[in-house]
Amino acid sequence: MNLPLRHPIYQRLLAPAEPAARHSLLHDMERQLAQLPRCAGLHTRIHSFVDRGVPYFAPTDSHYCEWAARAVQLWDELDRRSSSAAVAA
């Protein structure tokens, strides 16, 4: 998986000095999702991701990095949907 090292969400999840930022990201994702029209697939993916919670912080572990990269993918999808919903309104 190509890791989005420069993406602000990825950097936020790998920042050792900001543990609360990792948990608040999940809350931010839920808040952003709640503002969108219902899309079963996206809602299922986001809720599944959020329900899992934040894994043990290990920024050099490949599983943690994959989790952070998945967060970036979902965040970007939420962002695209939000932008599309705003244009359609």
C-alpha positions as CSV (number, residue, x, y, z in Angstrom):
1,M,0.0,0.0,0.0
2,N,1.3,3.4,-1.0
3,L,1.4,5.4,2.3
4,P,0.3,9.0,2.1
5,L,3.2,10.3,4.3
6,R,2.6,14.0,3.6
7,H,-1.2,13.9,4.1
8,P,-2.2,16.0,7.2
9,I,-4.4,13.2,8.5
10,Y,-1.6,10.7,8.3
11,Q,0.8,13.1,10.0
12,R,-1.9,13.7,12.7
13,L,-2.1,9.9,13.4
14,L,1.6,9.5,13.6
15,A,2.3,12.5,15.8
16,P,3.7,11.1,19.1
17,A,3.0,14.2,21.1
18,E,-0.7,14.3,20.2
19,P,-2.5,11.1,21.4
20,A,-5.8,12.9,21.7
21,A,-5.7,13.8,18.0
22,R,-5.8,10.1,17.1
23,H,-9.1,9.6,19.0
24,S,-10.6,13.0,18.0
25,L,-10.1,12.0,14.3
26,L,-12.6,9.2,14.7
27,H,-15.1,11.6,16.3
28,D,-14.5,14.1,13.5
29,M,-15.2,11.4,10.9
30,E,-18.5,10.5,12.6
31,R,-19.5,14.2,12.7
32,Q,-18.7,14.7,9.0
33,L,-20.5,11.5,8.1
34,A,-23.6,12.6,10.0
35,Q,-23.8,15.7,7.7
36,L,-24.0,13.7,4.6
37,P,-27.0,12.1,2.9
38,R,-27.2,8.4,3.8
39,C,-25.0,6.2,1.7
40,A,-25.1,2.6,3.1
41,G,-21.6,1.6,1.9
42,L,-19.8,4.6,3.2
43,H,-21.7,4.6,6.5
44,T,-20.8,0.9,7.0
45,R,-17.2,1.5,6.2
46,I,-16.8,4.5,8.4
47,H,-18.7,2.9,11.3
48,S,-16.7,-0.3,11.1
49,F,-13.5,1.7,11.1
50,V,-14.6,3.9,14.0
51,D,-16.0,1.0,16.0
52,R,-12.6,-0.7,15.9
53,G,-11.0,2.3,17.6
54,V,-7.4,3.4,17.6
55,P,-4.9,0.6,17.6
56,Y,-1.9,0.6,19.9
57,F,0.3,3.5,18.8
58,A,3.3,2.0,17.0
59,P,4.3,4.4,14.2
60,T,7.0,2.0,12.9
61,D,4.6,-1.0,12.8
62,S,3.2,-1.8,9.4
63,H,-0.2,-2.6,10.7
64,Y,-0.5,0.7,12.5
65,C,0.7,2.5,9.3
66,E,-1.9,0.6,7.2
67,W,-4.6,1.6,9.7
68,A,-3.5,5.3,9.4
69,A,-3.4,5.0,5.6
70,R,-7.0,3.6,5.7
71,A,-8.0,6.5,7.8
72,V,-6.7,8.8,5.1
73,Q,-8.6,7.0,2.4
74,L,-11.9,7.2,4.4
75,W,-11.3,10.8,5.3
76,D,-10.7,11.7,1.6
77,E,-13.8,9.8,0.6
78,L,-15.8,11.8,3.2
79,D,-14.3,15.0,2.0
80,R,-15.2,14.2,-1.6
81,R,-18.8,13.3,-0.6
82,S,-19.1,16.5,1.4
83,S,-17.9,18.6,-1.5
84,S,-20.3,16.8,-3.9
85,A,-23.2,17.3,-1.4
86,A,-22.3,21.0,-1.1
87,V,-22.3,21.5,-4.9
88,A,-25.6,19.7,-5.3
89,A,-27.3,21.9,-2.6
